[in-house]
Amino acid sequence: MPEFAWPWAFLLLPLPWLLRWWLRPAQPGEALHLPHPGLHLEVAERRSLGGWRTWALVLAWICLLVAAARPQWVGPPQAQQRSGRALMLAVDLSGSMRTNDMTLGGQPVSRFGAVEAIAGDFIARRGGDEMGLIMFGSRAFLVTPLTYDLNAVRAQLQGAAVGLAGTETAIGDAIAVAVKRLAGLPEQARVVVLLTDGVNNAGNIAPLDAAHAAKAAGVRIYTIGIGATEMTVPDLFGSHIVNPSEDLDEGMLRSMATQTGGRYFRATDARQLADAYRAIDALEPMAQQGPSLRPRHEWFRWPLALAVLAWLVAMTPRTRRPETAA
């Protein structure tokens, strides 16, 4: 239904007439005193606006007030999908995430390349969650604060680069940053999804100490260990098979998840990584509705355009009538 957002603007309707009454023009004798008493000014005939011009100005003023009152069309209430969940992604950017031991679409990609594609799809499916992004290497950084703008979170993930936060792995610091951001929120489901391919070898906080703080704050931690178990590398005698994930501390990741009520997932390839995110998606369902909102469509442009048009019509120069010869 139509309504005005600022109806008090109509109180200004008599303003032009009040100003005209208050600022009356002075009479010629009052406005100018001549030094010689014998001199007189001939009073020129005052020209007033024509009747239609006056009405055009009145119309312009009324339309301007209508535009200032912000006419709107207010639609019916619409329920908003809000899960009430604050979900923080913590993604490893240490140097080992450059390792090309993953396959995506039949093509070899780095670990971070697989995370960028698969986690990006996970973000897109979480409409209704309040989500944030933490990147960590030698240090942990909050890249995107908690927001409902999932496109911004996804863009920050896709714009990141391996090594941006250092070449080491500060897992404990990343959890501590996430808990600090989540603990101050109202009581609701608080979740951290941490992905790493290594062992905690940097930072000031031990991962298990950070997990203990997360448990006290009611934060669940889901951990994902990424990296293949076998990889062929060339050497002087041809090639040999190595385990590129030998530094992955699975026991620590599993303990952090279990202690906080989450789960640990092992992703040795892109398929398992996608399965891990799908499992987390199922464990944290989207079944709630938030407060309803009423869509509003602004209509002020139309009366504003009419006010400008009426003012231009009123200000149109007069055409002089040709004088007839006597």
C-alpha positions, -999 to +999 in steps of 0.1 A: +000+000+000+012+036-006+025+057+023+048+086+031+080+079+050+083+116+061+048+130+062+059+159+085+073+176+053+037+188+045+040+212+075+061+234+052+032+239+028+023+275+039+060+285+040+060+306+007+029+325+017+043+332+052+075+345+037+056+367+012+035+382+041+066+387+063+089+401+037+066+426+022+083+450-004+089+485+009+070+515-005+090+537-029+091+566-004+104+543+023+130+525+003+148+556-011+152+592+004+162+618-022+184+647-012+162+673-029+126+676-017+114+687-051+123+655-068+099+627-071+101+592-085+075+580-108+061+547-094+065+521-121+037+498-126+044+465-108+043+435-130+030+404-115+031+369-127+002+358-148-024+336-133-013+304-150+024+311-139+013+315-103-005+282-104+025+265-120+047+277-091+021+265-066+021+231-084+059+230-083+059+237-045+033+211-038+051+184-059+084+193-042+068+187-008+054+154-019+088+143-031+104+154+002+078+133+021+092+102+003+061+085-011+066+047-011+048+015-020+051-009+009+047-046+000+034-074+021+057-089+048+082-114+035+100-139+058+138-137+057+159-168+057+183-164+087+198-194+103+210-175+134+244-192+129+277-174+128+302-194+108+338-185+105+361-201+078+398-204+087+419-212+056+456-221+056+478-199+033+512-214+043+537-222+017+529-259+015+494-250+001+512-245-033+518-283-035+502-296-067+489-329-054+452-323-061+431-330-092+401-309-102+382-315-134+409-339-146+436-313-142+463-311-115+459-281-092+474-269-060+459-275-026+448-239-024+434-240-059+411-269-049+401-251-017+393-219-037+369-237-060+352-261-035+351-238-005+337-211-028+308-234-037+303-241+000+301-204+008+275-199-020+252-225-005+252-210+030+226-182+023+212-171+056+244-177+076+265-149+089+299-158+077+335-145+081+369-154+067+403-158+085+435-164+066+465-178+084+501-186+078+529-174+101+502-152+116+464-152+115+444-123+100+406-116+100+401-108+063+363-105+063+343-098+095+310-116+100+285-106+073+255-118+055+271-107+022+284-141+011+296-127-022+321-105-004+334-135+016+338-156-016+355-127-034+381-123-006+388-161-007+393-160-045+415-130-043+439-145-017+474-158-025+495-185-009+522-171+013+503-138+019+503-144+056+537-161+058+550-195+050+545-212+084+513-224+101+497-207+131+467-229+137+462-220+174+462-182+166+436-188+138+413-205+162+418-178+188+409-151+163+377-169+154+367-175+190+372-139+198+349-128+170+322-154+177+322-153+215+308-117+217+277-126+197+243-135+213+237-171+222+234-190+190+251-217+170+288-207+165+309-227+141+345-226+129+356-246+098+394-248+098+413-262+068+450-269+070+477-291+055+503-290+081+513-288+118+512-259+141+547-244+139+541-207+145+520-183+166+517-177+203+488-200+212+488-238+212+460-253+192+446-274+220+446-244+243+426-225+217+402-254+214+397-253+251+388-216+249+364-224+220+346-251+240+342-227+269+327-201+245+303-227+229+321-227+195+322-259+175+352-266+154+352-287+122+387-294+110+397-305+075+432-320+068+440-315+031+468-332+011+474-364-009+491-394+007+512-402-024+529-381-050+554-389-077+584-366-078+613-367-103+649-374-091+683-382-105+673-418-112+638-411-127+611-406-101+600-419-067+569-418-046+567-396-015+540-387+011+534-349+007+512-349+038+537-364+063+537-332+083+499-331+088+491-334+125+459-354+122+458-363+159+458-326+169+431-318+143+409-347+155+413-338+191+403-301+185+372-312+167+362-339+193+368-316+222+344-289+209+317-311+195+327-309+158+342-335+134+375-341+117+376-348+079+405-360+058+407-348+022+433-365+001+418-353-031+392-328-044+364-353-042+370-359-005+373-322+001+339-316-015+325-345+006+338-328+037+321-295+030+289-313+020+290-332+054+295-299+073+266-284+053+244-313+064+255-312+100+247-274+102+213-273+085+195-242+074+160-246+088+151-214+105+134-182+094+143-148+106+121-117+111+099-107+082+106-075+062+084-054+040+098-044+006+097-007-001+097+009-036+105+046-037+082+069-058+098+103-050+113+107-085+079+112-102+067+142-081+103+156-081+104+155-119+069+171-121+081+199-097+110+207-119+088+207-150+063+231-135+090+254-123+105+256-158+071+263-173+066+292-147+100+306-155+095+306-193+104+341-206+075+363-217+072+371-253+067+408-259+038+419-280+049+441-309+039+477-304+014+491-330+021+525-345-001+553-334 
